[in-house]
C-alpha cells in the first residue's frame, strides 16, 4: 500500500510472534494460544520449532509445569498442556504450564 510504513521491529510470522510474546514475560499456554488465535496443535508445533530456534541463539524455552488450583499439586512434566484431570485429586482445576524464553 502506498504511504504504509512497516515497523521492522514487529514480528511477521506466527513463530516470531510466539518468540516475541515469550521473551517479554512468562505466559500460560492457554493464554498465549488465545492471544495469538491459534489451535493447541498449531501452538505446540510452533513451540517445538521455537525451542530449536532460540537454542541456536543461546537461549532456552522454559516450561514450568501445570498446577492444580484445587489441591495445589504441581506437575513436574514439561508437557506443553496439562492433562484433563489432576493426578492427585482428579479435579479439573489445572492451570499452566507457564512458558518463557530465558
C-alpha positions in Angstrom: 0.0 0.0 0.0 1.4 3.4 -0.8 2.1 5.5 2.2 2.2 2.5 4.6 5.2 2.3 6.9 6.3 -1.1 8.0 7.6 -1.4 11.6 10.7 -3.6 11.2 10.6 -4.5 14.9 7.1 -6.1 14.7 7.1 -9.9 14.3 5.8 -11.0 11.0 5.5 -14.8 11.3 3.5 -16.8 13.8 6.7 -18.2 15.3 8.2 -14.7 15.6 5.1 -13.7 17.4 5.5 -16.6 19.8 9.1 -15.7 20.5 8.3 -12.0 20.9 5.5 -12.8 23.4 7.6 -15.3 25.5 10.7 -13.0 25.6 8.7 -10.2 27.2 7.1 -12.3 30.0 6.1 -15.7 31.3 2.8 -16.8 29.7 0.4 -19.6 30.4 -0.1 -21.9 27.5 -3.8 -21.3 27.0 -3.4 -17.5 27.5 -0.8 -17.4 24.7 -2.9 -19.7 22.5 -5.9 -17.4 22.8 -3.9 -14.2 22.4 -2.3 -15.5 19.1 -5.6 -17.1 18.0 -4.0 -20.5 17.4 -5.2 -24.1 18.0 -3.5 -26.3 20.5 -1.8 -28.3 17.8 -0.5 -25.2 15.9 1.0 -23.7 19.1 2.6 -27.0 20.2 4.1 -27.4 16.7 5.4 -23.8 16.7 6.8 -24.2 20.2 8.8 -27.2 19.1 10.4 -25.1 16.3 10.8 -22.1 18.6 12.7 -24.2 21.1 15.3 -25.1 18.4 15.5 -21.6 17.1 16.1 -20.0 20.5 18.6 -22.7 21.5 20.7 -21.7 18.4 20.8 -18.2 19.8 22.0 -19.4 23.2 18.6 -19.1 24.9 16.1 -21.6 26.3 12.4 -22.2 26.2 11.5 -22.8 29.8 8.4 -24.8 30.7 7.2 -24.7 34.3 4.7 -27.5 34.9 0.9 -27.1 35.4 -0.5 -26.7 38.9 -3.9 -27.9 40.3 -5.8 -24.9 41.7 -7.9 -27.4 43.8 -5.2 -29.2 45.8 -2.0 -27.4 44.9 -0.4 -30.4 43.2 2.3 -29.3 40.8 3.1 -31.4 37.8 6.8 -31.7 37.1 6.2 -32.5 33.5 7.5 -30.5 30.5 4.3 -31.2 28.7 3.0 -28.2 26.8 -0.5 -28.5 28.0 -1.9 -30.2 31.2 -3.8 -33.4 31.4 -7.6 -33.1 31.7 -7.6 -34.0 35.4 -5.2 -33.6 38.3 -3.4 -36.9 39.0 -3.7 -36.2 42.8 -7.3 -35.1 43.4 -8.9 -35.9 40.0 -10.1 -32.3 39.9 -10.4 -30.2 36.7 -8.8 -27.1 38.1 -5.4 -27.2 36.3 -3.6 -24.0 35.3 -0.5 -23.7 33.3 2.0 -24.7 32.1 3.9 -21.4 32.1 6.3 -20.8 29.2 9.1 -18.2 28.8 12.3 -17.7 26.9 15.3 -17.1 29.1 
